[in-house]
Every structure is written in structure tokens, then in C-alpha cells.
Amino acid sequence: MAEIPHVYRYRGVSTVAARDRPHLALVTGSPADAPPPYFFEGRVRQPRRVADALTAVHLIVGARFFTPANTVAMRIAQSDPVVTSGGGMLRFEGFSACCSTYIRVDLGPEGYEGEVIGKGSTNVDFNAPMRAALAGVRDDHGLGLSVGADEFSVTTRGAAITERKVALPERWIRGMLEVQAFQSAMVPRLRAPAVEALRFLRSLPRASTSRTPMWVARGPSGLFTTTRELDDGVRLTDSTRLRALEALIPFSEGLTVYADPANQASAWVLDFRGLRVTLALSAETWRGFSGEGQSLHALMRLTNDGNGAVLNQVRAQLNWQRLLRADELSATTGLASDRIVDALRVLGATGLVGYDVAEQGHFHRVLPFDLSAIDDRHPRLAAAKDLLAHQAVRIESGAPLVAAVKSDGVEHRVRDVDGRVRCTCPWFAKHGGDRGPCKHVLAAVALQEAHA
């Protein structure tokens, strides 16, 4: 698995300081040539719930729900969760090692007492001792959060400064784009109060069900599962991925399940007062979000559009907002809303924005990704550009689209049939477009739009 190395400097290790009351100190990592940022200080209003939510992040980031066949042993490529402070929100997010499961914890102003000192995003040191400390947090003790090390002199055996090299998996980076692209198309499908949601979760198989897709729907007695496809149901594979929510559900205000129109992904959201936990699941555990291609059309348009003029205009509007809405950005920039939506999707590829499915909007945060490497992370995008560069695409009709694409000595036919662009290549025959466009469709649509 390809990795992108980054060197981070820590002033200590994350721990719980035993002062008057337990105080959770999350030590941030910053580039080795810059001082560690100090983003947040405050006390949470639901200590036990916040501790459980952060434990869920730790569990997902340290888990692997799929291991490729014929693999005897595989190291779990664990990455430190990302924490973002901005717009009054404190967010923790991360992926499982297989990239099939994404988790984010959002702590809003209603959930803490204090103030956000700065705005920024960074990796945090979440280690095994930290999980043990979280397990001991109690409501009557209270809990403070300090993101940064400036106020606390935390050391490990006398070491005041620790340098740590953090390797971000390539698939994890690609997944950051795809998960927000899926969530932006999701709508609420199911809702359940806490008691019903807990009863449903406890009824799910304890063993992996990755080989047997299930459909979750509502019946007279509440949520239930079936192996029969249901139009109003939500597709679910490997229900063990939901176990990270079990400790949280009894104390939540309820569960809301979101899904995209094609049921290729789902998001399971628990709400508390000032606290929200989002767990996004890919259609299959072997189909990590990193392997999808839902945003390739947007990437193709904007990376070829006047050297990113639209992208730069939208990027200039980013200021750590809690929510970024296309209509508001359109009014500010004068750009069409569909171009804004495409730009936000591309900015997701650089780690500059995420998507909050419960709020139905993007939010600004910064991750250490390089926009110039987008093509390298998306082989189909690079291959489509190569086809255009070699003039391998011939448009025979523009409305509806009919094109011929020469690739690897074979001429493939690309055709718009009832609003869906199809191709005669093996990729489309296998996936039917569910995993994004093939390189031939991507190139043909780009050429059609360029001539429109």
C-alpha cells in the first residue's frame, strides 16, 4: 500500500492529567519545522459520552474489516485521527484500515464550556494508554479537552519533545474524497429512538456478514433486517462495523440512517446535546471508499478548467466555516451552483473540506494533501487525460452523446442511453457504472463538454 510520509513533532504523549479533576490532553502533531498549534481548551458537558465517542473513533481507526484473499498476515496501517477546530466545532475523524468505514465525532458549542482558541486541523496522538484513560472517565469527575500542549507540561520518562513520523495511507487519502462525495448525495431513510435502535443493533449477528448483504427496513415492530432487496430499505453488509456505536446508542436522542439513491453507501448518525457521531459504511467491506470514483467527473472538469480558476475562486472563500452551502457561495462568487458543488468535491480531494450529512453541507478543514498529486491518486482520471492527449476520442453525436474511444488497440463505444452514459469496455460490463465512470466515459464526456 502506497503511503505519503509526513514528519510530525509532539511535545509529549496524549494522556489524562490528574489534577483536581481528570483532564484529557490531546497532544497534536504539527510539521517538524513549525511550533505545535494550540486550537482548543474547554470542559465538555457530557464527559462520559464524549469519552465513549472518542473511544469509538479509536476502535474504528484501529480496525480492519476486510483482508485481501491469499494474504497470510497484513499490518494494520493505523493513522492518527484528524482533529479540526473551526466555526465553533471540534471534529475528530478517521478511517478503518480497509477504508470501508469512516467515523467522525462532532462536538458543538452546546457540548462544551470554554472557547476555541484557534482554528486549524492536525493529527492527534491517540494511543493505547489514551483508550485506557478514556474508559475511566466519569460524569461526576468532569472532563476538560485541550488540543495542543502549550498549557500542559506532559512528558514521557523525562522526554519533553517527541518526534514521530506519520505515514498516511494512499487509500486513506483517496477515501477522504469519496466518502464526502457519497454523503453529499444521501438522504434520510430510517429513524429510530434510542431504545429501538439499541434493540435492533443487539439483534444483529455477532459474526461478520460480509458475504450476505442485508436490507434494513422498518416494520410494525421497528427496524428489522432481511436478505430480500427492499425499495425503501438500506443495504448493509458486515453489521459488525456498527458495533462501535453500541455503547453510545442508549444515551443518544435517536438514530438516523442515511443512504444514497443507489444504496452504494450508508451513514448511521447518533445525536446528543451538542454532540454527534457519524459512521459511514461502504457497500461492501472489500469496496473501500478509496476505490470508488463518484467524483471523477468533477475532478475532470475542474482540473482542466482554466488552470483551476473556478477551484481557486471557491478556495478563496474558505475560512474555517462550520457549514459551506453552494447557494451562499454562488451568491458571493457569482459562479453557478453546480460549479460550486464540483469545486467543493475537488477541494475534498485535497483535504480542504468534509461533508456533514446531518447538516447537509460541507465544512472547512485542512489536511496535508497535495492537489498536484490528484492524477496519481486516481488512475482512471490520469488514463482519461491520456486518451484526450492522444486524440483517442471521436465524438459522433453530442446530443445524446455517442462516441468512439480507441484504447489498447480496441475501439470502445460510449453512448448516452436514457440519461446514463454506457460503455462497451470490460470495466463497465463488470461494474455497470456503480463505481464511477470508466476512463472511456470520463474522456468522452469531458470532450463533449469542452465542445458544448
N, C-alpha and C positions, 0 to 999 in steps of 0.2 A: 504494500500500500504506500503510495507516494505521500510524503509529509513535507510541510513547509516549516523550517525551523525558525524560532524566534528566541532570543535570549532575554530573559526577564530577571529583574533584581527584586528580591524580597528582603525586607528589614527584619523578618522573623518568620514564625510559622503561625497559622491561624490557630486560635485557642480560645478558651473561656477564662477570663481573668476573675479570680476570686477576691473581689473587693467586698464592699458592703453587700452587693447583690451580684449574681452571675452576670458577666458581660461578655457577649460574643464578639471577638475581634477577628474580622476577616482581613487577612493581610493581602494586599493587592500586588500584582506584578506590573511593572512598567518597563519600557525599553531600557536596556542597560545604561544608556547614556543620558537618561532623564531621571529626575527625582520621582519617587512614587507619589502618585496623586492622592489627595485626600478628598473623597467625594461626599461622605455622608456620616452624620452622627445623630443618634436618636434612640429612643426607647420604644419598643413595639407594644401595642395594646393587647395582643394575643400571643404571649410568649410561647406557650406550648404549641399552638397552631403553626406559628412561624417556624419553630424548630422542626415540626413534622414536615412542613413543606420543603424546607431546605434538605431534610433527610431524603425526601423523595427525589430531589434533584441529584443528590449524591448516588442514590440507588440506580437511577436511570443512566447516568453518565458512566457508571462502573459496570453496566450490564451489557451482555451480548445475547441477542435473541435469535441470531442465525449465524451458523458457521458453514462455509462452503464445503461441498462434498469432497471426499478424499483428503481432508485436512486432518492430520493427526493431532496437532496442537497449534493454537494460534494465540498470540499475545493480545490481550485486550488493550487496544490503543485508547487509553483514557486521556481525555483533555480536561483541563481545569474549566469549570463552568464560567460563563461570562456574566459579569455584573455591570449593569448600566444604571446610572443616576442621571435623571433629567426630567424636566416637566413635572417635578414633584413625585415622580415614580422611582422606585428601586426595583430593578428586574434582574432575576437570575435565570439563565437559560443554558441548555446543553443538549447533546445527542447521546444516544446509546452508541456503543462501538460499531454496531452494524448499520447505523444511521436509519433504522426503521422506526425509531421512536424519538420524539422531540418533547422536551419539557420546559416550561417557563413558569416562574413564580413572579407575580406582580404584587408589590406592596405599595399601596397608595397613601396619600396624606391622611386618610381616615384611619389607617392602620398603625400609625406611629406618632410619637410625640418628639419633636425636635425640628431640625431644619436641614435641608440639603445644602451642604457647604459648597460643593462644586458640581460640575456637570462633566460626565465622561463615561467611558466604558473600559473595562480591563478584565483580565483573567484573575481569578482569586484562587488561593491555595486551599483546596478542600481535601483534607487528608483523613485517614482512618481515626486518629485521635479526635478530630473535629466531630466526626459522626458520633463517637462515644460521648463527647461533651454535650451534643445536641440531645441525646437520649436522656440526659439528666436534668434538662431544663423543666422548671415547674412554673405555673402561673403565679403562685404566691411569692416567688422569688423575683419575678420581673426579668426582663431581658433587654439589654442595650445592644445596638448594632453600630459598629464603627468600621466603615470601609476605608481602609488606609491604616498606616502605622504611626502617623505623626504624634498622636496623643498617647500612645501606649509604648512603653519600652518592653517589647516582647522579644525574648531571646531563647535560643536552644543551646543549652550547655555552654553559655557564655558567648555564643556567636550572635553578634548584633546585626549582621548583614549576611544574607544567603543569596547566592546567585543560582538560578535554576534555568535550565534550557527547556522551553516548552515547544513541543512539536505538534502542530495542528494537522490532523489527517486531511489529505486532499478530499476525501469523500465527505468529511465533516463540513468543509468549506462549501462544496457544491450543494450539500443538503440545506445550508442556510438560505440559498436562493429558492430552492424548490419548495421547502416547507411553507414559506410565506406566500409563494405563488398558489399553492393548493388552498391555503387558508383564505386567501382573498376571494376564492370562488365558493366558499362554503356558506351554507345557510343552516339555521337551527332545524333539526329533525325531531329530536326527542327531549322531553324534560321530565324530571322525576324529583320528588322531595328526598331529603337525606335518608329517611328510613327505608323507603322503597329502593333507592339506589344502592344502599348497603346490602339489602336482601338480594338484589339482583347480582351484585358483584360476588357475594358469597356463594351463589348458586352456580357460578361458572366453574368449568373444570380446572383443577389444580395443575394438571399436566398440560404441556404445550398442545395447542390445537392448530398448529400452523399448517397441517395438511388438510384440514377440514374447515373451509370457510363457513362462518355462521352469519345469520342475519338477526340483528337486534330490532325488535319492534315492540309496540305497546298493545297489550291485550286487556281484557276485563279485569285481570288480577295484577296488572302492572307490566313492567318490562319483562320480556322473555326472549329466548333465542330459538332459532330453527335453522335447519340446513337448507330449507326451501327459500329461494330468492323471493323477496317481497318488495314491491314498488315503493312502499313508504318506510322500508326498513333501512338500517345502517349496516354495511358489510363490516365484519370483524374477523380477523384471523389472529391466532395466538392470544387468547384472552389473558395470559399471564402478564402481558405488558400493562394491564390495568391494575395489577397488584400494588403498584406504588401509591395508588390513591386510597387504599383500604383504610389506613389509619386516619385519613383526613375526612372521609365522607361523613361519619356520624356527626361531626361538628359544623358541617357546611350548611349553607342555606338551600342547597339542592344541586343537582347535576343537570347540565345542558349538553347535549350531543349534537355536534355539527358535522355535516358531510358535504362534499362537492356533488354536483349533479350526476356524475358518472360513478359515484361511490368508489373512487380510487383512493380516498383517504378520509380520515375522520378526526375530529378534535373533541376531547372529553374535558369539560370545564367545570370546576368547582368554585363557587363563590362564597366568600366570607365577608365580614365587615372590614373593608379596606384591604382585603387580601384575595387573590385569585390564583388558581393553579390550572394551567392548560397542558394537556397531554395529547399530542398529535401522533396518530398512527398511520403508517403507510399501508397500502392494500395487502401486501404480503411482507413477511419478515425478510425474505430474500430480495425484495424490491425496496432497498433503502431509498430515502428521499433523494440521495445524491445521484441515483441512476435515472431519475425521471428527466423529462425535457419540456415541462409545461411552459417555461419562459423563453424557449429558444427563438420564437418568432419576435418577441420583444427585444431580445438581445441582438438579433439580426438587424432589426430596423434601426435601433439607436446607436449601435456601434458602427453603423455605416452612414449615419445621418449627419452630414456636415461636421465630421470630426467630433461628434458628440455635443453639438450645440444645444439640443434640447436637454440632454442629460446635464450639461453644465448649468443651464438656467434653473432647473429644478434643484440641483445640488446646492446652488447658492441660497436657496430658501430654507435649508436645514439649520435648525437652531435648537436642537435637543427637545423638540416638541413632544408632548405626550401623545398627540394624535396628529396625523397628516392626512387631510382629506383632499381628494382630487379636485372637487368643485371649488374649494377655497384656494388651492394652489393655482387653478386655472384662472380665477379672478385676479390673482396677484400677478401672474406672469403673462397672461394673455394667450397662453397655449391652450389647445383643445384638451378636453378631459381625457380622451383616450391616449393622447401622447403623454399626459401626466402619469397615467396608470402604467404605461410601458416604462417610463423613466423610473418610477418607483420600483418596478420589478428588477430593472437592471441595477439600481442602487442597492437592492437586496443582495446582488451577487458580490458586491464589494464589502458587504457587512455594514453598510451605512443606514439601512432601515430594516425593521422587522415588521411583522403584521400581528395585530391583536384581533383575533376572530370575535371575541366578545364585544369589543368596541367597534368592530367593523371599520378599522382604519389602521394605517401604518404608524410607526413611531420611529424617531431618530435615535440611532446609536452608532458607535464607531467600532469596527473590528479590524484587526491588522491584515486586511486582504488587499491585493493589488489588482486594480481594474485592468491593467495592461495584460494580465495573465488569463483573462476570461476565456479566450480561444483555447488555451492549453487545457483548461478545466472542462471544456465542453467539446469533445471530439467531433460531434455532428455539426456544430457551428463552424469549426475550422474547416471541416470537409466541404460544407456548403459554400463557403467563401472560396475554397479552392476550385470548385466546379464553376463558379461565376468567373473567376480569374482566367480559367482556361476556356471560357466561352462554350461550355458543355451543355448549356441550357438553351433550348429553342422554344419560344412561345408561339403556339399555333393559333390560339384563341385567348382573348383576355377576359371575356365575359360570356359564359363562365370559363374559368381557366382550363386550358388544355395545353400541355407542354410535353416535350421530349427531352430527356436528360441522358447524356452519354456518360457512363461510369463503369470503369473496369472492363471496357470492351463490350458492354451491353447497353442497349438503349431502353431506358425505362419510361413508361408513360405515366404522366401526372395529370389527373383530371378532377375537376370540381363536380361532385355528384350530390345534388340536393344540399348544397352548402357545406359539404365535407370534402376536403381535398384528399384524394386517394392516390396510391402509387402501386405499381406492379412489382416493386422490389421485395426481396425476402423479409426485410425488416417490417414492412407494412403487413405482409402476409402473416407474420408471427404475432405482432402486437396490435394491429388494427388502429394505430394512432393513439392508443390509450397511454402510451409512454412518451407522448410528444411526437413531433414530426420527424420523419426520416430526413436525411441530408438532401434527397432529391426534391421533396416537397418544400423544404426550407429554402433551397436555392430558387426553385421555380416561383414561389410566392414572392420572394424578395425581388426578383427580376420583374415580375408583373407589377408590383407596387412602384418600382422605380420608373416604369414606363407609363404609369397611370396619370 
